[in-house]
């Protein structure tokens, strides 16, 4: 079997770097494109994804290109003579950032995704294109599901969860949700109109080692980093909000399952599903148990557009791709705790 040529945009991020490592270990020819802007976007005064950028040097079959998905020449340089697979993980991932900076949010998530798709159409129109979408494309429609409140969590009434059939229209989304919505729809359209093999993965909370979490994005990693470095943690709201969480290595295997499939174009919800749900309060309890640390916890007002519950219905991807999560929420949390402990110099 011939070696696949794989381009990963945002290759120094959490999802991108794990995807690059996965395919490098399979012996594929991997190129990553990243502008290393994560710290700047979130006002962090230290390097963050530069760690992953350097970490990937251990693989001789990974080629690194520093560049921006909004720059056509950068994208074409990364594509070279063409790619068999493009996994578009690059993006601006913060809801708060999108509210404060809607123009740049659109530029990165909206135009940036369009630019990668259009370059792919011109250079390698038979490529497989995977887009990292988000549960935020469902917007406030999720909030129409009635909730039940218990001591430490909210739940959807009647055990309901969110499937791909939920409307993504006629509701608020936040600028972030809208810009990711644009990439979601354009990815589908480039499959239907131009013949690319495309898959949209509407992701829930993805977490894993080598994640540099901030208060505005990557909350699981941020809570762990703050706990182990004795920094205060602010919970916005009452802490009963619930998400289903998915360990990053399981996510990458979902991508590969689609790459290896015979499907032309698909849309999947991907997350930990009902067995891997956590409220913030439940997560804090796990952190106390696993670290033995006291946690300096503060509470503040709810943030705009913070869903009280989001749980992915992953039955479609299970049935069609034979995929399911293997790493439990707690086991994934322990992996990150150990990684942060081993690399505390990056966080102190």
C-alpha atoms as a printed R data frame, in Angstrom:
    type eleno elety resid chain resno       x      y      z
1   ATOM     1    CA   UNK     A     1   0.000  0.000  0.000
2   ATOM     2    CA   UNK     A     2   1.405  3.395 -0.991
3   ATOM     3    CA   UNK     A     3   2.229  6.040  1.566
4   ATOM     4    CA   UNK     A     4  -0.548  8.607  2.045
5   ATOM     5    CA   UNK     A     5   0.224 12.317  1.790
6   ATOM     6    CA   UNK     A     6  -1.573 14.066  4.661
7   ATOM     7    CA   UNK     A     7  -1.834 17.786  5.413
8   ATOM     8    CA   UNK     A     8  -2.909 18.854  8.898
9   ATOM     9    CA   UNK     A     9  -3.708 22.532  9.371
10  ATOM    10    CA   UNK     A    10  -3.275 23.766 12.912
11  ATOM    11    CA   UNK     A    11  -0.810 20.935 13.345
12  ATOM    12    CA   UNK     A    12   0.706 22.313 16.546
13  ATOM    13    CA   UNK     A    13  -2.590 22.414 18.433
14  ATOM    14    CA   UNK     A    14  -4.043 19.720 20.635
15  ATOM    15    CA   UNK     A    15  -6.020 17.945 17.920
16  ATOM    16    CA   UNK     A    16  -3.584 18.718 15.126
17  ATOM    17    CA   UNK     A    17  -0.462 17.496 16.895
18  ATOM    18    CA   UNK     A    18  -2.086 14.248 18.019
19  ATOM    19    CA   UNK     A    19  -3.403 13.694 14.496
20  ATOM    20    CA   UNK     A    20   0.064 14.324 13.059
21  ATOM    21    CA   UNK     A    21   1.644 11.909 15.517
22  ATOM    22    CA   UNK     A    22  -0.957  9.218 14.770
23  ATOM    23    CA   UNK     A    23  -0.316  9.313 11.031
24  ATOM    24    CA   UNK     A    24   3.443  9.646 11.425
25  ATOM    25    CA   UNK     A    25   3.422  6.478 13.510
26  ATOM    26    CA   UNK     A    26   1.471  4.774 10.715
27  ATOM    27    CA   UNK     A    27   4.296  5.672  8.345
28  ATOM    28    CA   UNK     A    28   2.412  8.262  6.306
29  ATOM    29    CA   UNK     A    29   3.958 11.392  4.798
30  ATOM    30    CA   UNK     A    30   2.660 14.205  7.027
31  ATOM    31    CA   UNK     A    31   2.815 17.977  6.556
32  ATOM    32    CA   UNK     A    32   1.625 20.370  9.251
33  ATOM    33    CA   UNK     A    33   0.768 24.034  8.749
34  ATOM    34    CA   UNK     A    34   0.491 26.352 11.755
35  ATOM    35    CA   UNK     A    35   1.008 30.050 12.482
36  ATOM    36    CA   UNK     A    36   1.681 29.422 16.202
37  ATOM    37    CA   UNK     A    37  -0.773 32.153 17.240
38  ATOM    38    CA   UNK     A    38  -2.565 30.402 20.105
39  ATOM    39    CA   UNK     A    39  -0.806 32.210 22.949
40  ATOM    40    CA   UNK     A    40  -1.298 35.584 21.244
41  ATOM    41    CA   UNK     A    41  -5.008 34.939 20.691
42  ATOM    42    CA   UNK     A    42  -5.584 34.317 24.379
43  ATOM    43    CA   UNK     A    43  -3.200 36.919 25.784
44  ATOM    44    CA   UNK     A    44  -0.820 34.306 27.180
45  ATOM    45    CA   UNK     A    45   2.689 35.653 27.750
46  ATOM    46    CA   UNK     A    46   4.427 32.285 27.365
47  ATOM    47    CA   UNK     A    47   4.836 29.827 24.538
48  ATOM    48    CA   UNK     A    48   2.163 27.134 24.322
49  ATOM    49    CA   UNK     A    49   1.697 25.254 21.053
50  ATOM    50    CA   UNK     A    50   5.371 25.815 20.326
51  ATOM    51    CA   UNK     A    51   5.837 22.832 22.657
52  ATOM    52    CA   UNK     A    52   3.917 20.610 20.223
53  ATOM    53    CA   UNK     A    53   5.686 22.163 17.234
54  ATOM    54    CA   UNK     A    54   9.028 21.114 18.703
55  ATOM    55    CA   UNK     A    55   7.703 17.795 20.022
56  ATOM    56    CA   UNK     A    56   6.893 16.660 16.497
57  ATOM    57    CA   UNK     A    57  10.551 17.007 15.455
58  ATOM    58    CA   UNK     A    58  10.995 13.430 16.673
59  ATOM    59    CA   UNK     A    59   9.233 12.191 13.522
60  ATOM    60    CA   UNK     A    60  11.324 12.441 10.331
61  ATOM    61    CA   UNK     A    61   8.220 11.918  8.177
62  ATOM    62    CA   UNK     A    62   6.573 15.119  9.473
63  ATOM    63    CA   UNK     A    63   7.293 18.279  7.492
64  ATOM    64    CA   UNK     A    64   6.556 21.548  9.315
65  ATOM    65    CA   UNK     A    65   5.519 24.766  7.574
66  ATOM    66    CA   UNK     A    66   4.919 27.956  9.517
67  ATOM    67    CA   UNK     A    67   2.118 29.757  7.771
68  ATOM    68    CA   UNK     A    68  -1.451 31.021  7.918
69  ATOM    69    CA   UNK     A    69  -4.556 29.349  6.495
70  ATOM    70    CA   UNK     A    70  -5.748 32.799  5.363
71  ATOM    71    CA   UNK     A    71  -2.713 33.204  3.131
72  ATOM    72    CA   UNK     A    72  -3.225 31.435 -0.192
73  ATOM    73    CA   UNK     A    73   0.484 31.101 -0.897
74  ATOM    74    CA   UNK     A    74   1.076 29.499  2.518
75  ATOM    75    CA   UNK     A    75  -1.698 26.978  1.896
76  ATOM    76    CA   UNK     A    76  -0.481 26.160 -1.617
77  ATOM    77    CA   UNK     A    77   3.053 25.702 -0.304
78  ATOM    78    CA   UNK     A    78   1.724 23.235  2.256
79  ATOM    79    CA   UNK     A    79  -0.317 21.383 -0.372
80  ATOM    80    CA   UNK     A    80   2.662 21.045 -2.704
81  ATOM    81    CA   UNK     A    81   1.790 18.735 -5.594
82  ATOM    82    CA   UNK     A    82  -1.324 17.606 -3.773
83  ATOM    83    CA   UNK     A    83  -2.548 15.739 -0.712
84  ATOM    84    CA   UNK     A    84  -4.528 12.542 -0.335
85  ATOM    85    CA   UNK     A    85  -6.021 13.746  2.942
86  ATOM    86    CA   UNK     A    86  -6.484 17.214  4.461
87  ATOM    87    CA   UNK     A    87  -7.488 17.424  8.116
88  ATOM    88    CA   UNK     A    88  -8.460 21.003  8.895
89  ATOM    89    CA   UNK     A    89  -7.978 21.456 12.630
90  ATOM    90    CA   UNK     A    90  -6.806 25.091 12.446
91  ATOM    91    CA   UNK     A    91  -9.162 27.624 13.914
92  ATOM    92    CA   UNK     A    92  -9.956 30.251 16.496
93  ATOM    93    CA   UNK     A    93 -11.580 28.180 19.270
94  ATOM    94    CA   UNK     A    94 -12.731 30.737 21.861
95  ATOM    95    CA   UNK     A    95 -16.316 31.960 22.249
96  ATOM    96    CA   UNK     A    96 -15.202 34.943 24.326
97  ATOM    97    CA   UNK     A    97 -12.555 35.901 21.788
98  ATOM    98    CA   UNK     A    98 -15.155 35.810 19.011
99  ATOM    99    CA   UNK     A    99 -17.415 38.216 20.898
100 ATOM   100    CA   UNK     A   100 -14.573 40.661 21.495
101 ATOM   101    CA   UNK     A   101 -12.982 40.186 18.048
102 ATOM   102    CA   UNK     A   102 -15.691 39.093 15.578
103 ATOM   103    CA   UNK     A   103 -13.766 40.259 12.516
104 ATOM   104    CA   UNK     A   104 -10.688 38.184 13.274
105 ATOM   105    CA   UNK     A   105 -12.851 35.246 14.347
106 ATOM   106    CA   UNK     A   106 -14.578 35.326 10.947
107 ATOM   107    CA   UNK     A   107 -11.262 35.787  9.167
108 ATOM   108    CA   UNK     A   108  -9.762 32.661 10.739
109 ATOM   109    CA   UNK     A   109 -12.745 30.310 10.966
110 ATOM   110    CA   UNK     A   110 -14.825 31.513  8.038
111 ATOM   111    CA   UNK     A   111 -12.461 32.761  5.362
112 ATOM   112    CA   UNK     A   112  -9.587 30.544  6.505
113 ATOM   113    CA   UNK     A   113 -11.651 27.392  6.035
114 ATOM   114    CA   UNK     A   114 -12.955 28.597  2.675
115 ATOM   115    CA   UNK     A   115  -9.397 29.354  1.560
116 ATOM   116    CA   UNK     A   116  -8.134 25.868  2.420
117 ATOM   117    CA   UNK     A   117 -11.113 24.283  0.639
118 ATOM   118    CA   UNK     A   118 -10.640 26.418 -2.459
119 ATOM   119    CA   UNK     A   119  -6.909 25.732 -2.636
120 ATOM   120    CA   UNK     A   120  -7.635 22.016 -2.241
121 ATOM   121    CA   UNK     A   121 -10.210 22.154 -5.057
122 ATOM   122    CA   UNK     A   122  -7.644 23.697 -7.393
123 ATOM   123    CA   UNK     A   123  -4.613 21.603 -6.409
124 ATOM   124    CA   UNK     A   124  -6.021 18.185 -5.435
125 ATOM   125    CA   UNK     A   125  -9.769 17.936 -6.148
126 ATOM   126    CA   UNK     A   126  -9.887 14.228 -5.300
127 ATOM   127    CA   UNK     A   127  -8.628 14.746 -1.764
128 ATOM   128    CA   UNK     A   128 -10.398 13.689  1.418
129 ATOM   129    CA   UNK     A   129 -11.214 16.785  3.498
130 ATOM   130    CA   UNK     A   130 -12.060 16.573  7.207
131 ATOM   131    CA   UNK     A   131 -13.399 19.622  9.015
132 ATOM   132    CA   UNK     A   132 -13.328 20.121 12.777
133 ATOM   133    CA   UNK     A   133 -16.718 21.648 13.479
134 ATOM   134    CA   UNK     A   134 -18.345 22.173 16.870
135 ATOM   135    CA   UNK     A   135 -21.514 21.581 18.838
136 ATOM   136    CA   UNK     A   136 -21.907 25.388 18.808
137 ATOM   137    CA   UNK     A   137 -23.373 25.163 15.286
138 ATOM   138    CA   UNK     A   138 -26.604 24.026 16.967
139 ATOM   139    CA   UNK     A   139 -26.620 27.303 18.879
140 ATOM   140    CA   UNK     A   140 -29.511 28.105 21.164
141 ATOM   141    CA   UNK     A   141 -31.625 25.305 19.708
142 ATOM   142    CA   UNK     A   142 -29.959 23.059 22.301
143 ATOM   143    CA   UNK     A   143 -31.528 25.202 25.022
144 ATOM   144    CA   UNK     A   144 -35.026 24.325 23.834
145 ATOM   145    CA   UNK     A   145 -34.648 20.861 25.386
146 ATOM   146    CA   UNK     A   146 -36.130 20.978 28.924
147 ATOM   147    CA   UNK     A   147 -33.693 20.446 31.783
148 ATOM   148    CA   UNK     A   148 -33.794 18.588 35.070
149 ATOM   149    CA   UNK     A   149 -31.648 19.932 37.929
150 ATOM   150    CA   UNK     A   150 -30.007 17.747 40.565
151 ATOM   151    CA   UNK     A   151 -27.458 18.447 43.294
152 ATOM   152    CA   UNK     A   152 -24.384 18.664 41.063
153 ATOM   153    CA   UNK     A   153 -25.603 18.700 37.470
154 ATOM   154    CA   UNK     A   154 -28.238 19.614 34.938
155 ATOM   155    CA   UNK     A   155 -29.545 16.913 32.601
156 ATOM   156    CA   UNK     A   156 -31.782 16.874 29.555
157 ATOM   157    CA   UNK     A   157 -35.290 15.808 30.491
158 ATOM   158    CA   UNK     A   158 -36.087 12.229 29.552
159 ATOM   159    CA   UNK     A   159 -32.442 11.360 28.864
160 ATOM   160    CA   UNK     A   160 -32.443 13.240 25.557
161 ATOM   161    CA   UNK     A   161 -29.197 13.933 23.707
162 ATOM   162    CA   UNK     A   162 -28.304 15.989 20.622
163 ATOM   163    CA   UNK     A   163 -28.307 14.243 17.239
164 ATOM   164    CA   UNK     A   164 -27.258 15.487 13.802
165 ATOM   165    CA   UNK     A   165 -30.930 16.047 12.956
166 ATOM   166    CA   UNK     A   166 -31.189 19.019 15.320
167 ATOM   167    CA   UNK     A   167 -31.684 22.278 13.415
168 ATOM   168    CA   UNK     A   168 -28.707 24.612 13.059
169 ATOM   169    CA   UNK     A   169 -30.978 27.453 11.936
170 ATOM   170    CA   UNK     A   170 -33.292 30.114 13.413
171 ATOM   171    CA   UNK     A   171 -31.350 30.763 16.604
172 ATOM   172    CA   UNK     A   172 -28.406 32.625 18.107
173 ATOM   173    CA   UNK     A   173 -24.962 31.055 17.816
174 ATOM   174    CA   UNK     A   174 -22.329 33.588 19.023
175 ATOM   175    CA   UNK     A   175 -19.858 34.832 16.392
176 ATOM   176    CA   UNK     A   176 -17.742 31.716 17.046
177 ATOM   177    CA   UNK     A   177 -20.693 29.413 16.381
178 ATOM   178    CA   UNK     A   178 -21.535 31.383 13.239
179 ATOM   179    CA   UNK     A   179 -18.004 31.295 11.836
180 ATOM   180    CA   UNK     A   180 -17.694 27.559 12.489
181 ATOM   181    CA   UNK     A   181 -21.174 27.107 10.972
182 ATOM   182    CA   UNK     A   182 -19.834 28.743  7.805
183 ATOM   183    CA   UNK     A   183 -16.948 26.288  7.577
184 ATOM   184    CA   UNK     A   184 -19.314 23.400  8.321
185 ATOM   185    CA   UNK     A   185 -21.646 24.323  5.446
186 ATOM   186    CA   UNK     A   186 -18.831 25.130  3.013
187 ATOM   187    CA   UNK     A   187 -17.186 21.787  3.702
188 ATOM   188    CA   UNK     A   188 -20.432 20.002  2.926
189 ATOM   189    CA   UNK     A   189 -20.919 22.092 -0.217
190 ATOM   190    CA   UNK     A   190 -17.441 21.362 -1.572
191 ATOM   191    CA   UNK     A   191 -18.361 17.711 -1.309
192 ATOM   192    CA   UNK     A   192 -21.727 18.037 -3.048
193 ATOM   193    CA   UNK     A   193 -20.705 20.584 -5.701
194 ATOM   194    CA   UNK     A   194 -17.029 19.922 -6.390
195 ATOM   195    CA   UNK     A   195 -16.670 16.234 -5.565
196 ATOM   196    CA   UNK     A   196 -14.246 16.334 -2.638
197 ATOM   197    CA   UNK     A   197 -14.678 13.497 -0.178
198 ATOM   198    CA   UNK     A   198 -15.717 15.468  2.902
199 ATOM   199    CA   UNK     A   199 -16.612 14.833  6.508
200 ATOM   200    CA   UNK     A   200 -17.773 17.334  9.112
201 ATOM   201    CA   UNK     A   201 -17.128 16.302 12.708
202 ATOM   202    CA   UNK     A   202 -19.262 18.333 15.124
203 ATOM   203    CA   UNK     A   203 -17.107 17.946 18.199
204 ATOM   204    CA   UNK     A   204 -17.994 18.167 21.852
205 ATOM   205    CA   UNK     A   205 -15.281 18.860 24.473
206 ATOM   206    CA   UNK     A   206 -12.008 17.359 23.273
207 ATOM   207    CA   UNK     A   207  -9.210 17.000 25.808
208 ATOM   208    CA   UNK     A   208  -5.809 15.381 26.056
209 ATOM   209    CA   UNK     A   209  -2.140 15.663 26.871
210 ATOM   210    CA   UNK     A   210  -0.175 18.525 25.329
211 ATOM   211    CA   UNK     A   211  -3.221 20.777 25.681
212 ATOM   212    CA   UNK     A   212  -2.463 24.292 26.864
213 ATOM   213    CA   UNK     A   213  -5.816 25.195 28.330
214 ATOM   214    CA   UNK     A   214  -6.879 28.732 29.160
215 ATOM   215    CA   UNK     A   215  -9.875 30.048 31.043
216 ATOM   216    CA   UNK     A   216 -11.583 30.953 27.756
217 ATOM   217    CA   UNK     A   217 -10.810 27.708 25.944
218 ATOM   218    CA   UNK     A   218  -9.754 24.210 26.936
219 ATOM   219    CA   UNK     A   219 -11.423 24.238 30.356
220 ATOM   220    CA   UNK     A   220 -10.556 20.654 31.304
221 ATOM   221    CA   UNK     A   221  -6.842 21.224 30.836
222 ATOM   222    CA   UNK     A   222  -7.074 24.664 32.447
223 ATOM   223    CA   UNK     A   223  -8.694 23.287 35.620
224 ATOM   224    CA   UNK     A   224  -5.940 20.665 35.879
225 ATOM   225    CA   UNK     A   225  -3.130 23.157 35.256
226 ATOM   226    CA   UNK     A   226  -4.592 25.599 37.780
227 ATOM   227    CA   UNK     A   227  -5.043 22.884 40.403
228 ATOM   228    CA   UNK     A   228  -1.452 21.663 40.101
229 ATOM   229    CA   UNK     A   229   0.037 25.175 40.081
230 ATOM   230    CA   UNK     A   230  -2.125 26.546 42.912
231 ATOM   231    CA   UNK     A   231  -3.936 29.093 40.767
232 ATOM   232    CA   UNK     A   232  -7.559 30.102 41.430
233 ATOM   233    CA   UNK     A   233 -10.304 28.594 39.290
234 ATOM   234    CA   UNK     A   234 -13.368 30.641 38.400
235 ATOM   235    CA   UNK     A   235 -16.602 28.829 37.600
236 ATOM   236    CA   UNK     A   236 -19.005 30.973 35.596
237 ATOM   237    CA   UNK     A   237 -22.505 30.021 36.666
238 ATOM   238    CA   UNK     A   238 -23.282 27.427 39.309
239 ATOM   239    CA   UNK     A   239 -20.990 24.644 38.079
240 ATOM   240    CA   UNK     A   240 -23.817 22.266 37.242
241 ATOM   241    CA   UNK     A   241 -23.342 22.706 33.481
242 ATOM   242    CA   UNK     A   242 -22.621 19.379 31.775
243 ATOM   243    CA   UNK     A   243 -20.574 18.360 28.740
244 ATOM   244    CA   UNK     A   244 -19.671 15.037 27.212
245 ATOM   245    CA   UNK     A   245 -15.902 14.794 26.896
246 ATOM   246    CA   UNK     A   246 -13.753 12.875 24.425
247 ATOM   247    CA   UNK     A   247 -10.085 12.012 24.731
248 ATOM   248    CA   UNK     A   248  -8.153 13.288 21.725
249 ATOM   249    CA   UNK     A   249  -6.697  9.916 20.670
250 ATOM   250    CA   UNK     A   250 -10.220  8.549 20.270
251 ATOM   251    CA   UNK     A   251 -11.115 11.547 18.102
252 ATOM   252    CA   UNK     A   252  -8.178 10.915 15.760
253 ATOM   253    CA   UNK     A   253  -9.286  7.309 15.311
254 ATOM   254    CA   UNK     A   254 -12.709  8.596 14.273
255 ATOM   255    CA   UNK     A   255 -11.062 10.721 11.580
256 ATOM   256    CA   UNK     A   256  -9.106  7.745 10.316
257 ATOM   257    CA   UNK     A   257 -12.208  5.573 10.267
258 ATOM   258    CA   UNK     A   258 -13.776  8.024  7.820
259 ATOM   259    CA   UNK     A   259 -10.591  8.309  5.743
260 ATOM   260    CA   UNK     A   260 -10.569  4.536  5.318
261 ATOM   261    CA   UNK     A   261 -14.320  4.351  4.601
262 ATOM   262    CA   UNK     A   262 -16.087  4.320  1.248
263 ATOM   263    CA   UNK     A   263 -18.373  7.233  2.137
264 ATOM   264    CA   UNK     A   264 -18.292 10.341 -0.058
265 ATOM   265    CA   UNK     A   265 -19.549 12.956  2.374
266 ATOM   266    CA   UNK     A   266 -20.825 12.744  5.920
267 ATOM   267    CA   UNK     A   267 -21.693 14.821  8.986
268 ATOM   268    CA   UNK     A   268 -21.127 13.291 12.421
269 ATOM   269    CA   UNK     A   269 -21.522 14.348 16.003
270 ATOM   270    CA   UNK     A   270 -18.430 13.137 17.826
271 ATOM   271    CA   UNK     A   271 -17.924 13.186 21.566
272 ATOM   272    CA   UNK     A   272 -17.810 10.979 24.597
273 ATOM   273    CA   UNK     A   273 -21.555 10.419 24.575
274 ATOM   274    CA   UNK     A   274 -23.692  9.788 27.640
275 ATOM   275    CA   UNK     A   275 -21.161  7.526 29.471
276 ATOM   276    CA   UNK     A   276 -18.536 10.295 29.446
277 ATOM   277    CA   UNK     A   277 -20.416 13.285 30.818
278 ATOM   278    CA   UNK     A   278 -19.121 15.636 33.501
279 ATOM   279    CA   UNK     A   279 -20.437 18.682 35.259
280 ATOM   280    CA   UNK     A   280 -17.901 21.244 36.420
281 ATOM   281    CA   UNK     A   281 -18.652 20.397 40.043
282 ATOM   282    CA   UNK     A   282 -18.165 16.674 39.377
283 ATOM   283    CA   UNK     A   283 -14.892 17.426 37.616
284 ATOM   284    CA   UNK     A   284 -13.658 19.424 40.612
285 ATOM   285    CA   UNK     A   285 -14.436 16.446 42.848
286 ATOM   286    CA   UNK     A   286 -12.389 14.161 40.567
287 ATOM   287    CA   UNK     A   287  -9.475 16.622 40.652
288 ATOM   288    CA   UNK     A   288  -9.501 16.656 44.448
289 ATOM   289    CA   UNK     A   289  -9.511 12.848 44.547
290 ATOM   290    CA   UNK     A   290  -6.773 12.373 41.956
291 ATOM   291    CA   UNK     A   291  -4.401 15.166 43.016
292 ATOM   292    CA   UNK     A   292  -5.043 15.492 46.745
293 ATOM   293    CA   UNK     A   293  -4.818 19.271 46.290
294 ATOM   294    CA   UNK     A   294  -7.077 21.915 47.743
295 ATOM   295    CA   UNK     A   295  -8.753 23.950 45.015
296 ATOM   296    CA   UNK     A   296  -9.180 27.707 45.206
297 ATOM   297    CA   UNK     A   297 -12.651 27.896 43.680
298 ATOM   298    CA   UNK     A   298 -14.530 31.091 42.870
299 ATOM   299    CA   UNK     A   299 -17.902 31.676 41.243
300 ATOM   300    CA   UNK     A   300 -18.966 34.434 38.850
301 ATOM   301    CA   UNK     A   301 -21.931 35.303 36.645
302 ATOM   302    CA   UNK     A   302 -22.889 33.064 33.730
303 ATOM   303    CA   UNK     A   303 -21.076 33.783 30.500
304 ATOM   304    CA   UNK     A   304 -22.936 34.633 27.322
305 ATOM   305    CA   UNK     A   305 -24.122 31.588 25.351
306 ATOM   306    CA   UNK     A   306 -22.826 29.036 27.857
307 ATOM   307    CA   UNK     A   307 -25.030 25.989 27.299
308 ATOM   308    CA   UNK     A   308 -26.176 24.389 30.546
309 ATOM   309    CA   UNK     A   309 -26.050 20.933 28.939
310 ATOM   310    CA   UNK     A   310 -24.565 19.517 25.766
311 ATOM   311    CA   UNK     A   311 -24.386 15.749 25.215
312 ATOM   312    CA   UNK     A   312 -23.656 14.237 21.807
313 ATOM   313    CA   UNK     A   313 -25.717 11.474 20.287
314 ATOM   314    CA   UNK     A   314 -22.938  9.383 18.748
315 ATOM   315    CA   UNK     A   315 -25.105  6.511 17.548
316 ATOM   316    CA   UNK     A   316 -24.710  7.469 13.861
317 ATOM   317    CA   UNK     A   317 -20.920  7.386 13.853
318 ATOM   318    CA   UNK     A   318 -20.945  4.169 15.865
319 ATOM   319    CA   UNK     A   319 -23.236  2.483 13.360
320 ATOM   320    CA   UNK     A   320 -21.664  3.787 10.152
321 ATOM   321    CA   UNK     A   321 -17.947  3.812 11.023
322 ATOM   322    CA   UNK     A   322 -17.852  1.188 13.772
323 ATOM   323    CA   UNK     A   323 -16.214  3.734 16.062
324 ATOM   324    CA   UNK     A   324 -16.701  4.289 19.781
325 ATOM   325    CA   UNK     A   325 -14.743  6.025 22.581
326 ATOM   326    CA   UNK     A   326 -12.226  3.813 24.381
327 ATOM   327    CA   UNK     A   327 -10.667  6.194 26.950
328 ATOM   328    CA   UNK     A   328 -12.988  7.052 29.838
329 ATOM   329    CA   UNK     A   329 -13.309 10.586 31.144
330 ATOM   330    CA   UNK     A   330 -11.490  9.746 34.394
331 ATOM   331    CA   UNK     A   331  -8.665  7.858 32.655
332 ATOM   332    CA   UNK     A   332  -8.159 10.779 30.286
333 ATOM   333    CA   UNK     A   333  -8.072 13.214 33.198
334 ATOM   334    CA   UNK     A   334  -5.403 11.108 34.920
335 ATOM   335    CA   UNK     A   335  -3.308 11.138 31.724
336 ATOM   336    CA   UNK     A   336  -3.379 14.948 31.664
337 ATOM   337    CA   UNK     A   337  -2.630 15.245 35.386
338 ATOM   338    CA   UNK     A   338   0.480 13.107 34.899
339 ATOM   339    CA   UNK     A   339   1.552 15.095 31.832
340 ATOM   340    CA   UNK     A   340   1.193 18.452 33.599
341 ATOM   341    CA   UNK     A   341   3.145 17.134 36.589
342 ATOM   342    CA   UNK     A   342   5.955 16.066 34.248
343 ATOM   343    CA   UNK     A   343   6.007 19.472 32.527
344 ATOM   344    CA   UNK     A   344   5.244 21.947 35.315
345 ATOM   345    CA   UNK     A   345   8.022 24.250 34.134
346 ATOM   346    CA   UNK     A   346   5.765 25.316 31.270
347 ATOM   347    CA   UNK     A   347   3.001 26.445 33.617
348 ATOM   348    CA   UNK     A   348   4.675 27.997 36.668
